[in-house]
Amino acid sequence: MKKIIVSVTIIVLLILTVIIGYNIKTYSGILVCTNTYNEDDISFKTTYHVEYKKRYATKLVSVETIKTQEILLLKDYKTNLEMTYLRFNEIPHYNNTISIKGDTLTSKTIINYSKIDLNKLIKVDSSFNEVIKNNKVSISKLKKQYVSTGAYCKYKN
């Protein structure tokens, strides 16, 4: 009887190991994080859509919006954002566009993490070093960084 119990236990453990190992190897999806902030007559919203595979980010699409009736303020934000992203736009596979339509400024950033030179990215902004693991962008570290800024995150498969 003991031999049967031991055999069944070993078989169950082997099956679970194979299933869990398979899921980790093929696990992919999208992490969506959103952060909103309102102050007086201005609202800020940032949404991050991060595609990932095997625990590593492959592509980021972030959209930041600033909404206010103060058009001059939007123009100032646009100028500041353009200066901030200017250094990044020199890096292949990093793209940022900024536009103003009506009372809304939109900044859209697309980063192809699977192709970008991470060393160049870190050279421009050393904080990217915090999300690197095994020379790739760790989805869990990226999520932790977004949550630390007040974002709410959820995984989609």
C-alpha positions, 0 to 999 in steps of 0.5 A, spaced: 500 500 500 505 504 501 508 503 495 502 505 491 501 511 495 509 513 493 508 511 486 502 516 485 505 521 489 511 521 484 507 521 478 502 527 481 509 531 482 512 529 475 505 531 472 505 538 476 512 539 474 511 538 467 505 543 467 508 548 471 514 548 467 510 548 460 506 554 463 512 558 465 516 557 458 510 559 454 506 564 459 505 571 455 500 576 455 499 584 457 500 588 463 496 594 463 497 599 468 493 606 469 495 612 473 490 618 474 491 624 478 487 630 478 489 637 481 485 643 480 483 644 473 488 639 470 488 632 470 493 627 468 492 620 466 498 615 464 496 608 461 502 603 460 500 596 455 506 592 456 507 586 452 511 580 455 513 573 454 516 568 459 517 574 464 520 579 460 517 585 457 517 585 449 514 591 447 511 598 451 506 602 449 504 608 454 500 614 453 500 620 457 494 625 457 494 632 460 487 635 460 486 642 461 482 649 459 489 652 459 492 652 452 498 656 454 500 651 460 499 645 455 504 648 450 509 649 456 508 641 458 509 639 450 515 643 450 518 640 457 516 633 454 519 634 447 526 636 451 525 630 455 524 625 450 529 628 445 534 624 448 530 618 447 528 619 440 535 618 438 535 610 440 533 606 435 526 602 437 524 608 441 519 612 439 515 618 442 510 623 439 506 629 442 500 632 440 495 637 442 488 637 440 483 642 443 484 641 451 488 635 451 495 633 450 497 626 448 504 623 449 505 616 446 511 612 447 513 605 443 519 601 446 520 595 442 524 592 448 526 585 444 530 590 439 532 596 443 539 596 445 538 596 453 545 599 454 543 605 450 537 606 454 540 606 461 546 611 458 540 616 457 536 614 463 540 610 469 533 608 472 532 603 467 537 599 470 532 597 475 528 593 471 533 589 467 534 582 469 538 577 465 539 583 460 532 583 459 526 588 461 523 584 467 515 584 467 515 584 475 520 589 476 517 594 471 510 592 474 513 594 481 516 600 478 509 603 475 505 601 482 510 605 486 508 611 482 501 610 484 499 606 478 494 600 478 496 594 474 492 588 472 495 582 467 491 580 461 492 574 457 
